[in-house]
Amino acid sequence: MKRKNKLSILQMAEMKRCGEKITWITAYDMPLACAAEKAGVDMILVGDSGGMVQLGYQTTNPVTMDEMILMAKSAKRGAPDTFLVGDMPQGSYEASNVLAVENALRFVKEAGCDAVKLEGGKRMVPRVKAIYDAGILVMGHIGLTPQSSAAFGGYRIQGKSVESFEANMEDALALQASGACAILVEAIPEEVSAVFARKLSIPILGIGAGKQVDGQLLIVHDVLGLYPSFRPTFAKCYIPLVIEQFSKHLGKSSDLTKLGRDTREDGISYLAELAITRYVEEVKELKYPSTEYRYPLSADILEMLKKSKYWNR
């Protein structure tokens, strides 16, 4: 069911305070953004992941600002009443504060985004502060940051050592202090991401970070089973859960041609809406991510992490 009003950062903060989970999904074009809005998601991310799942690149690194703006404008047309976040691609913010602000403004002015997201912790504090000072809402992204994954030796789970946990915690605290309105944590065990959510006052959203964060993000192509190359451990395809519901819906119509012409509820768009709706429901009801969609953490590593200066402080 479509949200009654567009999410605001004040509402986001209140949801964290009350323990209501924030639902976030990616979209890169008008049809899937439209389905997401009808499904009632709180936010849509036009992620640089679109370079892989939509444009066919092997990684997110080749994505350009022009490509991101094109996808964001398309998503905005499909979901005009949903909080839209534009993902700053590699090369669009690292070089200078001026470049970062210029490209953040493009997302706002050309694509109608409500906020932007960029990767990196303490090293990106000047960029975050510059964007914030320009009057633009900005979200951070820590843990596994795909644009700089080579520095981690590839796509590896983060926060499984005291050094990694403390580095990410310091990144999160620095981002919060610099004006970030929320932080996405990626590929971090649930026990660790829960500490971030507890220690920080701004919403901590997770992708592959367990259920004890303030909200969840999934790639829409994973939710719908549209991406053929791979599927991460945390990603859940919701099509098998709603296909029977879709079939029953079609069976209630005496004229499928009329169903399609009158409501357009006879095809992939409506099936996508059902799948995203189920995802939203499972997040709100604390059913996703269940154990099989989380990264495990052994008892001995957990005990080691609990000795960190940040764990209980």
C-alpha positions as CSV (number, residue, x, y, z in Angstrom):
1,M,0.0,0.0,0.0
2,K,1.4,3.4,-1.0
3,R,2.6,5.6,1.8
4,K,0.3,8.5,2.8
5,N,3.1,11.0,2.6
6,K,6.7,11.2,1.6
7,L,9.2,10.3,4.3
8,S,11.1,13.1,5.9
9,I,14.3,13.0,8.0
10,L,12.2,14.0,11.0
11,Q,10.0,11.0,10.5
12,M,13.0,8.8,9.9
13,A,14.5,9.9,13.2
14,E,11.1,9.2,14.9
15,M,11.0,5.7,13.3
16,K,14.4,4.9,14.8
17,R,13.2,6.2,18.2
18,C,10.1,4.1,18.1
19,G,11.7,1.0,16.7
20,E,9.8,1.0,13.4
21,K,11.9,-0.4,10.6
22,I,12.6,1.8,7.6
23,T,12.2,0.0,4.2
24,W,14.5,0.9,1.4
25,I,14.9,-0.6,-2.1
26,T,16.8,0.3,-5.2
27,A,15.2,1.2,-8.5
28,Y,16.8,2.6,-11.7
29,D,13.9,3.1,-14.0
30,M,10.3,4.3,-14.1
31,P,8.5,0.9,-14.1
32,L,10.2,-0.6,-11.1
33,A,10.2,2.7,-9.2
34,C,6.4,2.9,-9.8
35,A,6.0,-0.7,-8.5
36,A,8.1,0.2,-5.4
37,E,6.0,3.3,-4.7
38,K,2.8,1.4,-5.0
39,A,4.2,-1.3,-2.6
40,G,4.7,1.4,0.0
41,V,8.5,1.5,0.5
42,D,9.8,4.3,2.7
43,M,12.7,5.2,0.4
44,I,14.2,4.4,-3.0
45,L,17.9,4.3,-3.7
46,V,19.1,5.0,-7.3
47,G,22.3,3.0,-6.6
48,D,25.4,2.8,-8.6
49,S,24.6,-0.9,-8.5
50,G,22.5,0.0,-11.5
51,G,25.7,0.0,-13.4
52,M,25.8,-3.8,-12.9
53,V,22.2,-4.9,-12.8
54,Q,20.8,-2.4,-15.3
55,L,23.7,-1.5,-17.6
56,G,25.7,-4.7,-17.5
57,Y,29.0,-3.5,-16.2
58,Q,31.1,-6.1,-14.3
59,T,31.5,-3.7,-11.3
60,T,30.0,-0.4,-10.2
61,N,33.3,1.5,-11.0
62,P,32.6,2.5,-14.6
63,V,29.3,4.2,-13.9
64,T,29.2,7.9,-14.7
65,M,27.3,10.8,-13.3
66,D,25.4,11.2,-16.5
67,E,24.3,7.6,-16.3
68,M,23.3,8.0,-12.7
69,I,21.3,11.2,-13.5
70,L,19.5,9.4,-16.3
71,M,18.5,6.5,-14.1
72,A,17.5,8.9,-11.2
73,K,15.3,11.0,-13.5
74,S,13.6,7.9,-14.7
75,A,13.0,6.6,-11.2
76,K,11.7,10.0,-10.1
77,R,9.0,9.9,-12.8
78,G,7.9,6.4,-11.6
79,A,7.9,7.4,-7.9
80,P,7.3,11.1,-7.5
81,D,6.0,10.8,-3.9
82,T,8.8,8.6,-2.5
83,F,11.9,9.8,-0.7
84,L,14.6,9.4,-3.4
85,V,18.3,9.0,-2.8
86,G,20.9,9.4,-5.5
87,D,24.1,7.4,-5.2
88,M,27.3,9.3,-5.9
89,P,29.4,7.2,-8.4
90,Q,33.1,6.7,-8.2
91,G,34.9,9.8,-9.5
92,S,32.0,12.2,-8.7
93,Y,33.1,13.4,-5.2
94,E,36.6,12.2,-4.2
95,A,38.7,14.9,-5.9
96,S,37.4,18.0,-4.1
97,N,34.6,19.5,-2.1
98,V,33.7,21.6,-5.1
99,L,33.2,18.6,-7.3
100,A,31.3,16.8,-4.6
101,V,28.8,19.7,-4.1
102,E,28.4,20.2,-7.9
103,N,27.5,16.6,-8.5
104,A,25.3,16.4,-5.4
105,L,23.4,19.5,-6.7
106,R,22.9,17.7,-10.1
107,F,21.0,14.9,-8.3
108,V,18.8,17.5,-6.6
109,K,18.3,19.9,-9.4
110,E,18.2,17.6,-12.5
111,A,16.8,14.4,-11.0
112,G,14.7,15.7,-8.1
113,C,16.5,13.6,-5.5
114,D,15.8,14.2,-1.8
115,A,19.3,13.2,-0.7
116,V,22.5,11.7,-1.9
117,K,24.7,8.9,-0.6
118,L,28.5,8.5,-0.8
119,E,30.9,5.8,0.3
120,G,33.7,6.1,2.8
121,G,34.1,7.1,6.5
122,K,36.6,9.5,8.1
123,R,38.4,10.2,4.9
124,M,35.1,11.5,3.4
125,V,34.2,13.8,6.3
126,P,35.2,17.0,4.3
127,R,33.0,15.9,1.4
128,V,30.0,15.1,3.6
129,K,30.3,18.4,5.5
130,A,30.6,20.4,2.3
131,I,27.5,18.7,0.8
132,Y,25.6,19.2,4.1
133,D,26.7,22.9,4.3
134,A,25.3,23.3,0.8
135,G,21.9,22.4,2.2
136,I,21.7,18.9,0.7
137,L,20.8,15.8,2.8
138,V,23.7,13.3,2.7
139,M,23.9,9.7,3.8
140,G,27.1,7.8,4.5
141,H,28.0,4.2,3.5
142,I,30.5,2.1,5.5
143,G,31.5,-1.5,6.0
144,L,31.9,-3.1,2.6
145,T,32.1,-0.2,0.1
146,P,32.0,-1.7,-3.4
147,Q,33.7,1.3,-5.1
148,S,36.8,0.7,-3.0
149,S,36.5,-3.1,-2.5
150,A,39.9,-3.7,-4.0
151,A,41.4,-2.1,-0.9
152,F,39.8,-4.8,1.2
153,G,41.0,-7.6,-1.1
154,G,37.6,-8.0,-2.8
155,Y,34.1,-8.4,-1.5
156,R,34.8,-9.4,2.1
157,I,32.7,-9.3,5.3
158,Q,33.6,-6.4,7.5
159,G,33.7,-5.9,11.3
160,K,34.9,-9.4,12.1
161,S,38.0,-8.2,13.9
162,V,38.5,-5.6,16.6
163,E,40.5,-3.5,14.2
164,S,37.8,-3.6,11.5
165,F,35.0,-3.0,14.0
166,E,36.7,0.0,15.6
167,A,37.7,1.5,12.3
168,N,34.1,1.3,11.1
169,M,32.7,2.6,14.4
170,E,35.1,5.6,14.2
171,D,33.9,6.1,10.6
172,A,30.3,6.1,11.6
173,L,30.8,8.5,14.5
174,A,32.8,10.9,12.2
175,L,30.0,10.8,9.5
176,Q,27.4,11.5,12.1
177,A,29.4,14.5,13.4
178,S,29.9,15.9,9.9
179,G,26.2,16.1,9.2
180,A,25.2,12.7,7.7
181,C,21.4,12.1,8.2
182,A,21.8,8.3,8.1
183,I,24.4,5.7,7.4
184,L,24.2,2.5,5.3
185,V,26.3,-0.4,6.7
186,E,27.0,-3.2,4.3
187,A,28.1,-6.8,4.8
188,I,28.6,-6.7,8.6
189,P,27.5,-9.4,11.0
190,E,24.3,-8.6,12.9
191,E,25.9,-8.6,16.3
192,V,28.3,-5.8,15.1
193,S,25.8,-3.7,13.2
194,A,23.5,-3.8,16.3
195,V,26.2,-1.9,18.2
196,F,26.2,0.8,15.5
197,A,22.5,1.2,15.7
198,R,22.6,1.4,19.5
199,K,25.5,3.9,19.7
200,L,24.5,6.4,17.0
201,S,21.6,8.8,17.1
202,I,21.0,8.8,13.4
203,P,19.3,5.9,11.6
204,I,21.6,3.0,10.7
205,L,20.3,1.1,7.7
206,G,21.7,-2.3,6.6
207,I,22.3,-4.4,3.6
208,G,23.6,-7.7,4.6
209,A,23.8,-6.4,8.2
210,G,21.2,-8.4,10.0
211,K,17.9,-7.3,11.5
212,Q,19.0,-5.3,14.5
213,V,19.6,-2.1,12.5
214,D,17.0,0.6,11.9
215,G,16.0,-0.4,8.4
216,Q,16.8,-2.6,5.5
217,L,18.0,-2.1,1.9
218,L,17.8,-4.7,-0.9
219,I,18.6,-4.5,-4.6
220,V,15.3,-4.7,-6.5
221,H,16.8,-7.1,-9.1
222,D,17.6,-9.5,-6.3
223,V,14.0,-9.2,-4.9
224,L,12.6,-10.0,-8.3
225,G,15.3,-12.5,-9.4
226,L,16.2,-10.4,-12.4
227,Y,20.0,-10.4,-12.0
228,P,21.6,-13.6,-13.5
229,S,25.3,-13.2,-12.5
230,F,25.2,-13.8,-8.7
231,R,23.1,-13.4,-5.6
232,P,24.6,-12.4,-2.3
233,T,23.9,-14.5,0.9
234,F,21.7,-11.8,2.3
235,A,19.6,-11.3,-0.8
236,K,16.1,-12.8,-0.9
237,C,14.0,-13.4,-4.0
238,Y,10.3,-12.8,-3.2
239,I,8.8,-14.1,-6.4
240,P,8.2,-17.6,-5.1
241,L,6.4,-16.2,-2.1
242,V,3.8,-14.3,-4.2
243,I,3.4,-16.3,-7.4
244,E,0.4,-18.2,-6.0
245,Q,-1.2,-14.9,-4.9
246,F,-0.6,-13.5,-8.4
247,S,-2.1,-16.7,-10.0
248,K,-5.2,-16.4,-7.8
249,H,-5.5,-12.8,-8.7
250,L,-5.5,-13.6,-12.4
251,G,-8.0,-16.4,-11.8
252,K,-10.6,-14.0,-10.3
253,S,-10.9,-12.2,-13.7
254,S,-13.3,-13.4,-16.3
255,D,-11.5,-11.4,-18.9
256,L,-7.7,-11.1,-18.7
257,T,-7.7,-8.7,-21.7
258,K,-9.9,-6.3,-19.8
259,L,-7.9,-6.7,-16.6
260,G,-4.8,-5.6,-18.5
261,R,-6.4,-2.7,-20.3
262,D,-8.3,-1.3,-17.3
263,T,-5.8,-1.8,-14.5
264,R,-2.6,-3.1,-15.9
265,E,-2.6,-5.7,-13.2
266,D,-2.0,-8.7,-15.4
267,G,1.8,-8.7,-15.8
268,I,5.3,-8.2,-14.5
269,S,4.6,-4.8,-13.1
270,Y,1.9,-6.0,-10.7
271,L,3.9,-9.1,-9.8
272,A,6.8,-6.9,-8.9
273,E,4.5,-4.8,-6.7
274,L,3.4,-7.9,-4.9
275,A,6.9,-9.0,-4.3
276,I,8.1,-5.7,-3.1
277,T,5.0,-5.4,-0.9
278,R,5.9,-8.8,0.7
279,Y,9.5,-7.5,1.3
280,V,8.2,-4.4,3.0
281,E,5.9,-6.5,5.2
282,E,8.7,-8.8,6.2
283,V,11.0,-6.0,7.2
284,K,8.2,-4.2,9.2
285,E,7.3,-7.5,10.9
286,L,11.0,-8.4,11.7
287,K,10.8,-11.5,9.5
288,Y,13.5,-10.4,7.2
289,P,16.4,-11.0,7.3
290,S,15.9,-14.4,9.0
291,T,19.0,-16.5,9.9
292,E,19.6,-17.9,6.5
293,Y,20.0,-14.3,5.1
294,R,22.6,-13.2,7.7
295,Y,26.4,-13.5,7.9
296,P,27.3,-15.7,10.9
297,L,29.7,-14.7,13.6
298,S,31.4,-17.4,15.7
299,A,31.3,-17.2,19.5
300,D,35.0,-16.8,19.9
301,I,35.1,-13.8,17.5
302,L,32.2,-12.3,19.3
303,E,33.9,-12.5,22.6
304,M,37.0,-10.9,21.1
305,L,34.9,-8.0,19.8
306,K,33.3,-7.5,23.1
307,K,36.7,-6.4,24.5
308,S,36.7,-3.4,22.2
309,K,36.7,0.0,23.8
310,Y,33.5,0.8,21.8
311,W,31.4,-2.3,22.5
312,N,29.9,-1.2,25.8
313,R,30.9,2.4,26.1
